[in-house]
């Protein structure tokens, strides 16, 4: 999923380049926020997964989700703080599309083929 999100971030940013450099850079920030959140979630949740501990799995899901949200908020805050000509609409649209991509892929295909590789 992460590779798909990175490719989508690149493609959307290239499209935004038609609007302007600031929109494209803002789009990269949104895509990186979504992708970094997904990667952190997966690493925290499945990095030390133990099949015999369902309670720990639930706690891991909650902890991974909180960590994902914190990382995304920090990336947004950094972009807002240090990239003066930020196009907030471009950043949020790319973030939303990239963030929803894994769920859409699973819904369309009926399973998570990428995780089985």
N, C-alpha and C positions, 0 to 999 in steps of 0.2 A: 504493500500500500504506500509506503513512504516513497519509493521510486516513482510510482504513479503520481503522487502529490507533487514531487519535485518537477517532473516533466510538465504537469499541468500548470504549475507556477511559472515555469519558463515560457510556455506557450501563451498564457494569459498576459504575461508581462510584455511579450513581443507584440501582442495585439494592442496593448495599452501604449506601446511606443508610438503608435500612429497618432495618439492623442498628444503625447509629449513625454519627455524624459522623466519629469516629476511624477507623472501618473504611473509610468513603468516601474520606477524605483519604489514608489508607494505600494504597487502591486506585489513586488518582490517581498517587501516587508510583511504584507498580509499573508502571502503564501508560505514564507519562512515561519511565521508564527504558527500557522496551522500545522505545517509539517513537523516542526520541532515539538509541538504538543503531542502529536500522534506518536512520534518516535519515543519521547519520554514515557508516555503512557504504556506503550508496548514493552519497553525495557524494564520499567518498574513492575509491571504486572507479570510478565512472563520470564524475566531475567532469572528469578530464583523460585520458579513455580514448583510446588509440591502437590501432586494429585490427591494425596490423602488428607489434605487440610482445607476443607471447604470454607470453614470460618475465616481462615487466614486469606483465602481467595477473595472473599467479600471485603474484608478490610483492605486488601491490596487494591481492589478496584476503586474503593473510595479514596485511598491515599494517592493512587496514580491519577485519578481525575482531578484532585486538588492540585497536585504537582503540575499537571498539564495546564490547568487554568492559570496558575501563578506564572508559569513560563510564558504563556501567551500574553498575559497582562504586562509582564516585564518587557517583552518585545514591542508591544504596542506603545508602552510608555516611552521606551527608548526612541522609537521612530517619531513619536509626537514631540519629544523633547529636543532631539538632535537633528532632525531632518526638517529644516525650516519650510521648504516649499511642499510639504506633505499634502498629498491629495487623499484626504480621509475616505472619500467615497470609493476610490480605486482600491485602497488598502483593505477596506472592509468587504467589498464585493469579492475580491480575490480570496480573502480569508474565508468567507462564507462558502464559496464554491469549492475551494480546496479542502476545507474542513468537512464538508458534507460528502465529498467524493467517496470515501470508504463505505459509508452507509448506503449510498446510491449503488455502488458496485455490487455490494452484497445483495441488495434488494433486487437488482436487475438479473444477476446471475443465479441467485438462489443459494449461493454459498460463498465462502471466502477462499477462492482458488489460490490467491497469492500466498496465503499463509501455509499452504500445503506444499510449497516449493522446497 
